[in-house]
């Protein structure tokens, strides 16, 4: 029997997670220069269209079908979304529904998991902002989600017996018994490692790090972070797959960790730089959301507070890694998503408490009497996903670069990726009246923040 409340919650959560992709677009879009904002928005938006089609054709099947090719990926029994309409998931190997008292319509689960598949490649785009060809990026998304995200989702999210009584799922979830409630490994470590690989493949932006490349719209950044926080409740609490106590716990932990992460980031900024910033508050919130994602259904509220505080402070320090090692991760995908995903995944080995989640397959964390066994499992899962994603993204990125091209040329980068790739600009200053006349050197009008922004963007 299908529970209408559980089904409604999963469908609402799917819609919340879908909103995260445009929220991410605004978060990233505000952080780039004004001449690249449309390209950044489009790199996120296209993921909805491309991944949605691939998911229906074979993606869901590869992620949640029976083990195939030695457990690397799922099989083909759901290709074209066959065996989903009119079918249920959550029936379990012993015919006991999981996770709630009733099974779910398969199509509701299909759409919920689709939104995870959409936002994961979108996260990568921030690492290569300001210099990327749109169609090169689109080709990379097709290859990466097919060969990396769908298999990794199978490893992490496909539990034995979930999509059918005899269904065989992925090795991380069922054999290793590493815990990842909503995607610390499959989403954030996966995307962060790929972002690092692409930053190396594409190389530095022209003028980086000598030139300051400041966010062009901090209000956009804060709006995007707020939409992400809102949508993340579907991401985390929705992963309970039922309107249950576990969903409430995940919701609570998501809130608490995000709050302490904001504080952790701002404290680091105050001590290091002397000022707390708006960009820091937004980034701290995202760092906390990332870190609590794998742990939200496995830790108690006090554990969530600790995970958030640690992730906010550590990620604030980690964003400087790119300057030390010389890779141009434009919008700190490595410092926030890779590092934050690692923190949350590993800290389950310390704060994990099976009293929170009766369906947990792993052991308690170190602080709850479980020793170091679960920490070892978490580290192995994180390392396997990181290495697999990095290598595959580096190879795929190199192929795209050598074939259709992945990076715009220097002149197009200086002019602006929006104009060269989309024949559009995000802001039309010609419609503004008054404010003076251009000088002899053709400089923009003076007197006001809009003109000052235009002046800054006119500089090579």
C-alpha positions in Angstrom: 0.0 0.0 0.0 1.2 3.5 -0.9 1.3 6.1 1.8 0.0 9.4 0.4 1.9 11.5 3.0 5.2 9.9 2.3 4.7 10.2 -1.4 3.8 13.9 -1.1 6.9 14.6 1.0 9.2 12.9 -1.6 7.6 14.7 -4.5 7.8 18.1 -2.6 11.5 17.3 -1.7 12.2 16.6 -5.4 10.9 20.0 -6.3 13.0 21.6 -3.5 16.1 19.9 -4.8 15.3 21.0 -8.3 15.2 24.6 -7.0 18.8 24.1 -5.8 20.2 24.2 -9.3 18.9 27.7 -10.2 19.9 28.6 -6.6 23.4 27.4 -7.3 23.3 29.4 -10.6 22.7 32.6 -8.7 25.2 31.7 -6.0 27.9 31.1 -8.7 26.6 33.8 -11.0 27.1 36.5 -8.4 30.6 35.4 -7.7 31.9 35.8 -11.3 32.6 39.0 -13.1 29.7 40.7 -14.9 30.9 39.8 -18.3 30.6 36.0 -17.4 27.4 35.9 -15.5 25.1 34.5 -18.3 27.6 31.8 -19.2 27.7 30.8 -15.5 23.9 30.7 -15.3 23.7 28.7 -18.5 26.3 26.2 -17.4 24.1 25.3 -14.5 20.7 25.5 -16.3 21.8 23.2 -19.2 22.4 20.4 -16.6 18.6 20.3 -16.0 17.9 19.6 -19.7 20.8 17.3 -20.5 20.8 15.1 -17.4 17.0 14.9 -17.4 17.1 13.2 -20.8 20.0 10.9 -20.0 18.4 9.9 -16.7 15.2 8.8 -18.5 17.2 6.9 -21.3 19.6 5.0 -19.1 20.8 7.0 -16.1 18.3 5.7 -13.5 18.8 2.2 -14.7 22.6 2.5 -14.4 22.2 4.0 -10.9 19.5 1.7 -9.5 19.5 -1.4 -11.6 21.0 -4.7 -10.6 24.7 -5.0 -10.3 26.4 -5.3 -13.7 30.0 -5.3 -15.0 31.4 -6.6 -11.8 29.4 -4.1 -9.7 30.7 -1.0 -11.5 27.3 0.1 -12.6 23.6 -1.0 -12.5 22.0 -3.0 -15.3 19.5 -2.1 -17.9 16.2 -3.3 -16.5 14.9 0.3 -16.1 16.2 1.7 -19.4 13.7 4.2 -20.8 12.1 4.1 -17.4 10.7 0.7 -18.0 9.3 -1.1 -15.0 8.7 2.2 -13.1 5.2 3.5 -14.0 2.8 1.6 -11.8 5.6 0.0 -9.8 6.8 0.4 -6.3 10.2 0.8 -4.6 11.1 0.0 -1.0 9.7 -3.5 -0.9 12.8 -5.0 0.6 14.4 -8.4 0.3 12.1 -9.8 3.1 9.0 -8.2 1.7 9.2 -5.6 4.5 8.8 -2.1 3.1 11.7 0.3 3.7 12.2 2.9 5.0 8.7 3.7 6.2 5.6 1.5 6.8 4.7 1.6 3.1 6.5 1.5 -0.2 6.8 4.4 -2.6 5.7 4.9 -6.2 8.8 4.2 -8.3 8.3 7.3 -10.4 8.4 9.5 -7.2 11.8 8.0 -6.3 13.0 8.4 -9.9 12.3 12.1 -10.0 13.8 12.7 -6.5 17.0 11.0 -7.5 17.1 12.8 -10.9 17.5 16.2 -9.1 20.6 14.8 -7.3 22.0 13.8 -10.7 21.3 17.3 -12.1 23.0 19.4 -9.4 26.1 17.3 -9.1 27.7 18.2 -12.5 26.4 21.8 -12.0 28.6 22.0 -8.8 31.7 21.4 -10.9 31.1 24.4 -13.1 32.3 26.8 -10.5 35.8 25.5 -10.7 36.1 26.6 -14.4 34.1 29.8 -14.4 35.1 32.8 -16.6 36.8 30.7 -19.4 34.7 27.9 -20.5 33.1 27.1 -23.9 29.4 26.3 -23.5 29.2 23.3 -25.9 32.5 22.0 -24.6 31.0 22.0 -21.1 27.8 20.4 -22.3 29.8 17.6 -23.9 31.7 17.0 -20.7 28.5 16.9 -18.7 27.2 14.1 -20.9 30.3 12.0 -20.5 30.9 12.7 -16.8 27.4 11.9 -15.6 27.3 8.8 -17.7 30.6 7.4 -16.7 31.1 8.9 -13.3 27.9 10.0 -11.5 25.6 7.2 -12.5 28.1 4.5 -11.4 29.0 6.2 -8.2 25.3 6.8 -7.4 24.9 3.0 -7.8 27.8 2.3 -5.4 26.5 4.7 -2.7 22.7 4.9 -3.0 21.5 1.5 -4.4 20.6 -0.6 -1.4 20.0 -4.3 -1.9 16.3 -5.0 -2.4 15.2 -1.4 -2.7 14.0 -1.4 -6.3 12.8 -5.0 -6.2 12.9 -8.0 -3.9 15.9 -9.5 -5.6 17.6 -6.3 -6.5 21.4 -6.2 -5.9 22.9 -2.8 -5.1 26.2 -1.0 -4.9 29.4 -2.1 -3.0 29.8 1.1 -0.8 26.3 0.8 0.6 26.0 -2.9 1.0 29.4 -4.5 1.2 31.6 -1.8 2.7 28.7 -0.4 4.8 30.0 3.2 4.6 27.2 5.7 5.5 26.2 8.6 3.3 22.7 9.7 4.0 22.3 12.3 1.2 25.4 12.5 -0.9 28.6 13.5 0.7 30.5 11.1 -1.4 28.3 10.7 -4.5 27.6 14.4 -4.8 30.1 16.6 -3.1 33.4 14.6 -3.1 32.5 13.4 -6.6 32.0 17.0 -7.9 34.8 18.5 -5.9 37.4 16.0 -7.3 36.1 16.6 -10.8 36.3 20.3 -10.3 40.0 20.0 -9.3 40.7 17.9 -12.4 39.1 20.4 -14.8 40.8 23.4 -13.1 44.1 21.7 -14.0 43.0 20.7 -17.6 41.8 24.2 -18.5 44.5 26.1 -16.7 44.4 29.5 -15.0 42.3 32.5 -16.0 44.1 35.3 -17.8 45.6 37.5 -15.1 45.0 35.1 -12.1 46.2 35.3 -9.4 47.8 38.7 -10.0 44.5 40.4 -10.7 41.7 40.6 -8.2 38.6 39.0 -9.8 35.9 40.2 -7.4 32.3 39.0 -7.3 30.2 41.3 -9.4 27.0 40.9 -7.3 27.1 39.9 -3.6 23.2 40.2 -3.4 23.1 37.5 -6.1 25.5 35.4 -4.0 23.4 35.7 -0.8 20.2 35.1 -2.7 21.7 31.9 -4.2 22.9 30.7 -0.9 19.5 31.3 0.6 17.8 29.3 -2.1 20.3 26.5 -1.6 19.7 26.4 2.1 15.9 26.3 1.5 16.2 23.6 -1.2 18.7 21.6 0.9 15.9 20.6 3.3 14.5 18.5 0.4 18.0 17.2 -0.3 18.6 16.0 3.2 15.3 15.5 5.0 13.8 14.2 1.7 16.4 11.4 1.7 14.5 9.8 4.6 12.0 8.9 1.9 9.2 9.2 4.3 7.4 11.9 6.4 8.9 10.5 9.6 11.0 11.1 12.7 14.1 10.5 10.6 13.1 13.2 8.2 12.6 15.6 11.2 16.1 14.7 12.5 17.7 15.3 9.2 15.9 18.6 8.9 17.0 19.6 12.4 20.6 18.6 11.8 20.7 20.5 8.5 19.6 23.6 10.2 22.0 23.4 13.2 25.1 22.5 11.2 24.5 25.4 8.7 24.1 27.9 11.5 27.3 26.9 13.2 29.2 26.8 9.9 28.3 30.4 9.2 29.7 31.4 12.6 32.8 29.2 12.1 33.6 30.9 8.8 33.0 34.4 10.0 35.1 33.9 13.1 38.0 32.7 10.9 37.5 35.8 8.7 37.5 38.1 11.7 40.6 36.6 13.2 42.5 36.4 9.9 41.3 39.5 8.0 39.8 41.7 10.6 36.3 41.8 9.0 33.4 39.4 8.5 32.1 39.5 4.9 28.8 38.8 3.2 30.6 36.4 0.8 32.0 34.6 3.8 28.6 34.2 5.4 27.1 32.8 2.2 30.1 30.5 1.7 30.0 29.3 5.3 26.4 28.4 5.0 27.1 26.3 1.9 30.1 24.6 3.6 27.9 23.6 6.5 25.2 22.3 4.2 27.8 20.2 2.3 29.4 18.7 5.4 26.1 17.8 7.1 24.7 16.1 3.9 26.3 12.7 4.5 25.8 12.8 8.3 22.3 14.4 8.8 20.6 11.0 9.2 23.3 9.4 11.3 24.2 11.9 14.0 22.5 13.6 17.0 21.9 17.3 17.0 25.0 18.0 19.1 27.0 16.2 16.5 25.5 18.3 13.8 26.5 21.5 15.7 30.1 20.2 15.9 30.2 19.1 12.2 29.0 22.5 11.1 31.4 24.5 13.2 34.4 22.4 12.1 33.4 22.6 8.4 32.8 26.3 8.5 36.2 27.0 10.0 38.2 24.5 8.0 36.6 25.4 4.7 37.3 29.1 5.3 41.0 28.1 5.6 40.9 25.6 2.8 39.9 28.1 0.1 43.5 29.4 0.2 44.8 26.0 -0.9 44.6 27.0 -4.6 47.0 29.9 -4.1 49.6 27.6 -2.4 49.4 25.0 -5.1 48.7 27.3 -8.1 45.5 25.8 -9.5 42.7 28.2 -10.5 39.6 26.9 -8.9 37.5 30.0 -9.7 34.7 29.7 -7.2 36.3 27.4 -4.6 34.6 24.2 -5.5 37.6 22.3 -4.0 37.7 24.3 -0.8 34.0 24.1 -0.1 32.6 20.9 -1.8 35.6 18.6 -1.8 36.9 19.6 1.6 33.4 20.0 3.1 32.3 16.6 1.7 35.4 14.9 3.2 34.8 16.5 6.6 31.2 15.4 6.8 31.9 11.9 5.5 34.8 11.3 7.8 33.2 12.8 10.9 30.5 10.2 10.8 33.2 7.9 12.0 33.4 10.0 15.2 29.8 11.3 15.7 27.7 8.4 14.1 25.0 7.2 16.5 22.8 4.3 15.4 20.2 5.3 18.0 19.4 8.1 15.5 18.7 5.8 12.6 17.5 2.2 13.2 18.1 1.4 9.5 21.8 2.3 9.7 24.0 -0.6 8.3 27.3 0.6 9.7 28.7 0.8 13.3 28.6 3.6 15.8 31.3 6.3 15.6 34.3 6.5 17.9 32.5 8.9 20.3 29.6 6.5 20.7 31.6 3.4 21.5 32.1 2.1 18.0 35.9 2.3 17.8 37.6 3.2 14.5 35.9 0.6 12.3 33.3 3.0 10.8 35.9 5.8 10.3 38.0 3.4 8.2 34.9 2.5 6.1 34.2 6.2 5.6 37.7 7.0 4.6 37.8 4.1 2.0 34.5 5.2 0.4 35.7 8.9 0.2 39.1 7.9 -1.2 37.6 5.6 -3.8 35.1 8.2 -5.1 37.7 11.0 -5.0 40.2 9.0 -7.0 37.7 7.6 -9.5 36.1 11.0 -10.2 39.4 12.9 -10.5 41.0 10.5 -13.0 37.8 10.2 -15.1 37.2 13.9 -15.2 40.8 14.6 -16.1 40.6 12.2 -19.0 37.2 13.4 -20.2 38.3 17.0 -19.9 41.4 16.4 -21.9 39.4 14.6 -24.6 37.0 17.5 -24.9 39.9 20.0 -24.9 41.7 18.2 -27.7 38.6 17.7 -29.9 35.9 20.3 -29.8 37.7 22.6 -27.4 36.9 23.4 -23.8 38.3 26.9 -23.2 37.7 30.2 -25.0 40.7 32.0 -26.4 42.4 34.9 -24.7 40.6 37.6 -26.7 37.2 36.1 -26.0 38.0 35.8 -22.3 39.0 39.5 -22.1 35.9 40.6 -24.0 33.7 38.4 -21.9 32.4 34.8 -22.2 28.8 36.0 -22.4 29.4 37.8 -25.6 31.6 35.3 -27.2 29.6 32.2 -26.3 26.0 33.5 -26.2 26.0 36.9 -28.0 24.4 38.4 -24.9 25.3 40.5 -21.9 23.8 40.3 -18.5 23.6 44.1 -18.1 22.8 46.7 -20.8 24.4 49.9 -19.6 23.5 51.7 -22.8 19.9 52.1 -21.6 20.9 54.2 -18.6 20.5 58.0 -19.1 22.6 60.8 -17.8 25.8 60.5 -15.8 28.3 62.4 -18.0 29.9 61.7 -21.3 32.8 59.4 -22.2 36.3 60.9 -22.1 38.8 61.2 -24.9 40.0 57.7 -24.3 36.4 56.3 -24.7 36.1 55.6 -21.0 32.6 55.1 -19.5 30.7 57.8 -17.7 31.8 58.6 -14.2 29.7 59.1 -11.1 28.0 56.1 -9.6 28.4 52.4 -8.8 27.0 51.2 -12.2 29.4 53.4 -14.1 32.2 52.2 -11.8 31.3 48.6 -12.5 31.3 49.3 -16.2 34.7 50.9 -15.9 36.1 47.9 -14.1 34.8 45.5 -16.7 36.3 47.6 -19.5 39.8 47.1 -18.2 41.7 44.2 -19.8 
